[in-house]
């Protein structure tokens, strides 16, 4: 499954998407927080770098998550990418039980079960690793839970998975749910906030992020609570554009208005987006679609603006 491809060029947005063909569930007996394998691996402290955080989604169906760890600042040696995101697991619908379930396709599963070689090496460099959750055309999504119990049950699956595999958090991407399929309801105002509320209770110290897109983007407050009370970061979803996510409760340091598709956004646009991010005081710069190709020259254009340093590539 591919993340929806969005690039604006001369005010023209080209969009393409492909459908997930194969999915495999996280085994129930593996996703237990009391399992001894949930113990945290040794970590190193991230060396703070001025200029904010760089976040990168990786399509693990076709690319290695480890590519995010190959880029460092030439001056200072810090990692270019602060957060690497596994794209993507799915929220599916079990027609037998009538419940939303967390599923991973074989490539996502491969990353998770091989965490010692795919995830821990990045964490040992001071990076954070998140799992992105995406709809899968089955009618189940973050915005159509009709009870707190149902939202809590899915939040428990997310927290169990993050704990078992030693992940640093969960990312929400409200695309491809196809609300209404399988007779499921359309989005409602309470669902996403309830889900975030329940997940934060289960993951008090882990990261929760929101890819600012889809029905969830217009359903961020309910019952006196707001999404910004529970999530750490939110970023723009439209590649090649500059747009501040409207998430009440998050400061500029936790918002990313600049979004870049590494394979499609021009160097000049990427640099302009970095300049806007820096000049306006925002703390996140979003990258998408990192492959195995050496892109340190491209990254250096942005890095010199944000961090005052070029980028070094180490295969």
C-alpha positions in Angstrom: 0.0 0.0 0.0 1.3 3.4 -0.8 0.8 6.6 0.9 -1.3 9.0 -1.1 1.1 10.9 -3.4 0.5 14.6 -3.2 2.6 17.2 -5.0 1.6 20.7 -5.8 3.4 22.2 -8.8 2.2 25.4 -10.4 -1.0 25.0 -8.4 -1.6 21.5 -9.9 -2.0 18.6 -7.5 -1.4 15.1 -8.8 -2.7 12.3 -6.7 -2.2 8.6 -7.0 -2.8 5.8 -4.6 -2.6 2.0 -4.5 -4.4 -0.5 -2.4 -3.0 -2.8 0.2 -3.2 -6.3 -1.1 -1.9 -8.4 1.7 -2.3 -8.0 5.5 -1.3 -10.1 8.4 -2.4 -9.5 12.0 -0.2 -8.9 15.0 -0.5 -12.1 17.0 -2.5 -11.7 20.2 -0.1 -13.5 22.3 2.8 -11.4 21.0 1.2 -8.1 21.8 1.2 -8.4 25.6 2.7 -5.6 27.7 3.7 -8.2 30.4 5.8 -10.2 27.8 9.5 -10.0 28.8 10.4 -8.9 25.3 8.6 -5.6 25.9 11.5 -4.4 28.0 13.2 -1.3 26.6 16.4 -1.6 24.7 19.4 0.6 25.7 19.0 4.1 24.3 21.3 7.0 23.8 20.2 10.5 24.4 19.5 12.6 21.4 21.9 15.4 21.0 19.8 18.5 20.7 20.2 20.4 17.5 18.8 23.9 16.9 16.3 24.3 14.1 13.6 21.8 15.0 12.9 18.1 14.2 13.0 16.4 10.9 10.4 13.6 10.5 10.5 11.0 7.8 7.9 8.5 6.5 9.3 5.3 4.9 7.3 3.1 2.6 8.6 -0.2 4.1 6.8 -2.2 1.4 9.7 -1.2 -0.9 12.3 0.5 1.2 14.4 -0.1 4.3 13.6 1.9 7.5 17.4 1.8 8.1 17.9 4.4 5.3 16.8 7.1 7.7 19.9 6.5 9.9 22.4 7.0 7.1 22.3 10.8 7.2 24.0 13.0 9.8 24.8 16.7 10.1 28.4 17.3 8.8 28.8 19.9 11.6 28.0 18.4 15.0 27.3 14.8 13.8 23.6 14.7 14.9 21.2 12.6 12.9 19.3 14.5 10.2 16.1 12.6 11.0 14.8 12.7 14.5 11.7 10.6 13.9 11.4 7.7 11.5 7.9 6.4 10.7 7.1 2.9 9.6 4.5 3.3 6.9 2.1 1.7 7.5 0.0 -0.7 9.6 -3.8 -0.7 9.1 -7.1 -0.3 11.0 -9.2 -3.2 9.6 -12.6 -4.5 10.3 -13.3 -8.0 11.5 -16.7 -8.9 10.0 -17.1 -11.9 12.4 -16.6 -10.0 15.6 -17.8 -6.6 14.3 -14.7 -4.9 15.7 -11.8 -2.8 14.5 -8.5 -4.6 14.5 -4.9 -3.7 14.0 -3.3 -5.4 11.0 0.2 -5.4 9.5 1.1 -6.4 6.0 4.1 -8.8 5.6 6.6 -6.0 5.1 5.5 -4.1 8.2 5.5 -7.4 10.1 9.0 -8.0 9.0 10.2 -4.7 10.4 8.5 -5.3 13.7 9.5 -8.9 14.3 13.1 -8.0 13.4 13.2 -5.0 15.7 16.7 -5.7 16.9 18.1 -5.2 13.4 15.5 -2.8 11.9 14.4 -0.5 14.8 16.8 -0.7 17.7 19.8 0.5 15.6 18.0 3.7 14.8 16.9 4.2 18.5 20.5 3.6 19.5 21.4 6.6 17.4 19.0 8.7 19.4 16.2 8.5 16.8 12.5 7.8 17.6 10.6 5.2 15.6 6.8 5.4 15.2 4.3 3.1 13.6 1.8 4.8 11.3 -1.8 3.5 11.2 -3.8 3.8 8.0 -7.3 2.9 6.9 -7.7 -0.1 4.6 -10.9 0.4 2.6 -13.0 -1.7 5.0 -15.1 1.0 6.6 -13.2 1.0 9.9 -11.4 4.3 10.8 -10.4 6.5 13.6 -13.6 8.6 13.3 -16.4 6.1 13.5 -16.1 4.5 16.9 -19.6 4.8 18.4 -18.6 4.0 22.0 -15.7 4.7 24.3 -15.4 1.0 25.0 -14.8 0.4 21.2 -12.3 3.2 21.0 -10.5 1.9 24.1 -10.3 -1.6 22.7 -8.5 -0.4 19.6 -6.3 1.9 21.6 -5.3 -1.1 23.7 -4.2 -2.9 20.5 -2.0 0.0 19.5 -0.5 0.4 23.0 0.2 -3.3 23.2 2.0 -3.3 19.9 4.0 -0.2 20.6 5.1 -1.7 24.0 5.9 -5.2 22.7 8.0 -4.0 19.8 9.7 -1.2 21.7 8.3 1.5 19.5 8.4 5.1 20.5 4.9 5.9 19.5 1.9 5.8 17.1 1.1 8.0 14.2 -2.5 8.5 12.8 -3.2 8.9 9.1 -7.0 9.0 8.4 -6.9 8.0 4.8 -8.5 5.1 2.9 -10.9 4.1 5.6 -13.8 4.3 3.1 -16.3 5.1 5.8 -19.6 3.4 5.2 -18.2 0.1 3.8 -19.3 -3.1 5.5 -22.4 -1.2 6.8 -20.2 0.8 9.2 -21.1 4.4 10.2 -19.8 7.6 8.9 -17.4 9.8 10.9 -18.7 11.3 14.1 -17.4 14.1 16.4 -16.5 12.1 19.4 -14.6 9.1 18.0 -11.1 10.4 17.3 -10.9 12.4 20.5 -12.0 9.4 22.5 -9.4 7.2 20.8 -6.6 9.7 21.5 -7.8 10.1 25.1 -7.7 6.4 25.7 -4.4 5.9 23.9 -2.7 8.6 26.0 -3.8 6.9 29.2 -2.2 3.7 27.9 0.9 5.4 26.6 1.6 8.3 28.9 5.2 8.9 27.8 5.2 7.7 24.2 4.7 9.9 21.1 1.3 10.3 19.4 1.4 12.2 16.1 -1.3 13.2 13.6 -0.9 13.4 9.8 -3.2 16.4 9.3 -5.6 15.0 6.8 -9.0 13.3 6.3 -12.2 13.4 8.4 -10.1 13.4 11.6 -8.7 16.8 10.7 -12.1 18.5 11.2 -13.0 16.5 14.3 -10.4 17.5 16.8 -12.5 18.6 19.8 -15.4 17.0 21.7 -16.8 17.0 25.2 -14.5 19.7 26.4 -11.4 17.9 25.3 -9.3 18.5 22.2 -6.8 16.4 20.2 -4.0 18.8 21.2 -4.4 17.7 24.8 -3.2 14.2 23.8 -1.0 14.4 20.7 2.6 15.5 20.6 2.9 16.6 17.0 1.0 17.3 13.8 2.2 18.0 10.3 0.9 19.2 7.0 0.0 16.3 4.6 0.2 18.1 1.3 3.6 17.6 -0.2 5.3 20.6 -1.7 3.1 23.1 0.2 3.3 25.2 3.3 0.2 25.0 5.5 0.0 25.1 9.3 -2.1 22.3 10.8 -5.0 23.7 12.8 -4.6 21.7 16.0 -5.5 23.7 19.1 -3.2 23.1 22.0 0.0 22.5 20.1 2.7 25.1 20.0 4.7 26.1 17.0 7.5 23.8 18.2 5.1 20.8 17.8 3.7 21.7 14.4 5.0 21.1 10.9 3.6 23.3 8.1 6.2 22.2 5.5 5.9 18.8 3.7 8.3 17.4 1.2 8.1 14.4 -1.1 11.8 13.5 -1.5 11.2 12.0 -4.9 9.1 14.7 -6.3 9.5 18.1 -4.6 12.1 20.3 -6.2 15.2 21.5 -4.4 14.1 25.1 -4.7 10.7 24.3 -3.2 12.2 22.3 -0.4 14.6 25.1 0.4 11.8 27.7 0.3 9.7 25.5 2.7 12.7 25.3 5.1 13.1 29.1 5.0 9.4 29.6 5.8 9.6 27.0 8.6 12.6 28.7 10.2 11.4 32.3 9.7 8.0 31.6 11.2 9.4 29.6 14.2 7.9 26.2 13.5 9.6 23.1 14.9 8.8 20.3 12.5 9.9 19.6 8.9 8.2 16.6 7.2 9.9 14.3 4.7 8.2 11.5 2.8 9.3 8.6 0.5 13.0 8.0 1.4 14.6 5.3 -0.7 18.1 3.8 -0.8 19.4 6.4 -3.2 21.9 8.8 -1.7 20.1 12.2 -1.3 22.6 14.0 0.9 23.0 16.9 -1.6 19.2 17.4 -1.7 19.0 17.2 2.1 21.9 19.6 2.5 19.9 22.4 0.8 17.3 22.2 3.6 19.7 21.3 6.4 21.9 24.3 5.8 18.8 26.5 6.3 17.4 24.7 9.3 20.5 23.6 11.1 23.4 25.6 9.6 25.1 22.4 8.4 25.3 20.3 5.3 24.5 16.6 5.4 26.9 13.6 5.3 25.7 10.2 3.9 27.2 7.0 5.4 26.1 3.8 3.5 
